Amino acid sequence: MNSKVFMVVRILLGLFVLVFGLNKFFDFMPMPEMSAEAGAYFGALSSAKTLTLVGIVEVVAGLALILNKYGALMALILMSVAVNAVLFHLTLDQGGVGGAAALLILNIAVIIGYKDKYKDLLVG
C-alpha cells in the first residue's frame, strides 16, 4: 500500500475510533432509536461497565493510530471491536451496519498496511 494512502487510512481509522470512544464518555452524539433487544443488550453492556472499557480501548487505539505509535498492535486489538460492531448491527440494529462496516473495512486496510509488522508472528 502506498505510504501516503496508508497514512490517510490510518489517521481516518484513528479519528473514527477516537470520536466514538470519546462519545462513550461525553455523550455528544445522541444514540439513535434501537429495538428493544438492542436496547437490552446495550443496557447490559453499560451496567457491566463493558462500554467504558471499549471506550478506553477506542480512545487509546485512536491516539496510537493518529500518532503512529503501537498502531500495529492497536489495529489488532480494534479488530475485536470492529467485528463485534458489525455482528451487533447485522443481528440487532441493521440501520447502523454502514458505520460498522466502514470501521471493519478501515481496520482491515490498516492491518494490511502493517503486514510487515506481523511477519514474525506468522512465520514459524
C-alpha positions as CSV (number, residue, x, y, z in Angstrom):
1,M,0.0,0.0,0.0
2,N,1.3,3.5,-0.9
3,S,2.6,5.1,2.3
4,K,0.5,8.3,1.8
5,V,-2.6,6.3,1.3
6,F,-1.8,4.2,4.3
7,M,-1.2,7.3,6.4
8,V,-4.6,8.7,5.4
9,V,-6.4,5.4,6.1
10,R,-4.6,5.0,9.5
11,I,-5.5,8.5,10.5
12,L,-9.1,8.1,9.4
13,L,-9.4,4.9,11.5
14,G,-7.8,6.7,14.4
15,L,-10.2,9.6,14.2
16,F,-13.2,7.3,13.7
17,V,-12.5,5.3,16.9
18,L,-11.3,8.3,18.9
19,V,-14.5,10.2,18.3
20,F,-16.7,7.2,19.1
21,G,-14.6,6.3,22.1
22,L,-14.8,9.9,23.5
23,N,-18.6,9.8,22.8
24,K,-18.9,6.9,25.3
25,F,-17.7,9.3,28.0
26,F,-19.1,12.7,26.9
27,D,-22.2,11.7,25.0
28,F,-22.0,14.4,22.4
29,M,-23.6,12.2,19.7
30,P,-27.1,11.0,20.7
31,M,-27.8,7.3,20.1
32,P,-30.5,6.6,17.6
33,E,-33.6,4.7,18.5
34,M,-33.0,1.0,18.8
35,S,-35.1,-2.1,19.0
36,A,-36.0,-3.5,22.4
37,E,-33.5,-6.3,22.0
38,A,-30.7,-3.9,21.0
39,G,-31.5,-1.6,23.9
40,A,-31.5,-4.5,26.4
41,Y,-28.1,-5.6,25.0
42,F,-26.7,-2.1,25.3
43,G,-28.2,-1.8,28.8
44,A,-26.4,-4.9,29.9
45,L,-23.1,-3.7,28.4
46,S,-23.5,-0.4,30.2
47,S,-24.3,-1.8,33.6
48,A,-21.4,-4.2,33.4
49,K,-19.1,-1.3,32.5
50,T,-18.1,-3.0,29.3
51,L,-18.9,0.1,27.2
52,T,-16.5,2.0,29.4
53,L,-13.7,-0.5,28.7
54,V,-14.5,-0.4,25.0
55,G,-14.4,3.4,25.1
56,I,-10.9,3.3,26.8
57,V,-9.7,0.9,24.1
58,E,-11.1,3.1,21.4
59,V,-9.5,6.3,22.7
60,V,-6.1,4.7,23.3
61,A,-6.2,3.0,19.9
62,G,-7.3,6.1,18.1
63,L,-4.5,8.2,19.6
64,A,-2.0,5.4,18.9
65,L,-3.1,5.3,15.2
66,I,-3.1,9.0,14.8
67,L,0.4,9.3,16.4
68,N,1.6,6.1,14.7
69,K,2.8,4.6,18.0
70,Y,1.9,1.0,18.6
71,G,-0.5,1.2,15.7
72,A,0.0,-2.4,14.5
73,L,-0.9,-3.7,18.0
74,M,-3.9,-1.4,18.3
75,A,-5.2,-2.4,14.9
76,L,-5.2,-6.0,16.0
77,I,-7.0,-5.1,19.3
78,L,-9.5,-3.0,17.4
79,M,-10.4,-5.9,15.1
80,S,-12.4,-7.4,18.0
81,V,-14.4,-4.1,18.4
82,A,-15.0,-3.9,14.6
83,V,-16.2,-7.5,14.3
84,N,-18.5,-7.1,17.3
85,A,-19.9,-3.8,15.9
86,V,-20.7,-5.5,12.6
87,L,-22.3,-8.5,14.3
88,F,-24.3,-6.4,16.6
89,H,-25.7,-4.3,13.8
90,L,-26.3,-7.3,11.5
91,T,-28.3,-9.1,14.2
92,L,-29.9,-6.4,16.3
93,D,-29.8,-3.0,14.6
94,Q,-29.5,-3.2,10.8
95,G,-29.8,0.6,10.5
96,G,-26.3,1.2,11.7
97,V,-24.5,-1.5,9.8
98,G,-22.9,1.0,7.4
99,G,-20.8,2.7,10.0
100,A,-19.8,-0.6,11.5
101,A,-18.9,-1.9,8.0
102,A,-16.8,1.2,7.4
103,L,-15.0,0.6,10.7
104,L,-14.2,-3.0,9.7
105,I,-13.0,-2.1,6.2
106,L,-10.8,0.6,7.6
107,N,-9.4,-1.7,10.2
108,I,-8.7,-4.4,7.6
109,A,-6.9,-1.9,5.4
110,V,-4.8,-0.7,8.3
111,I,-3.9,-4.3,9.2
112,I,-2.9,-4.9,5.6
113,G,-0.8,-1.7,5.8
114,Y,1.0,-3.0,8.8
115,K,1.5,-6.5,7.4
116,D,5.3,-6.2,7.6
117,K,5.0,-5.8,11.4
118,Y,3.2,-9.1,11.7
119,K,5.7,-11.3,9.7
120,D,7.5,-12.6,12.8
121,L,4.2,-13.7,14.3
122,L,3.1,-15.6,11.2
123,V,6.3,-17.2,10.1
124,G,7.4,-20.2,12.1
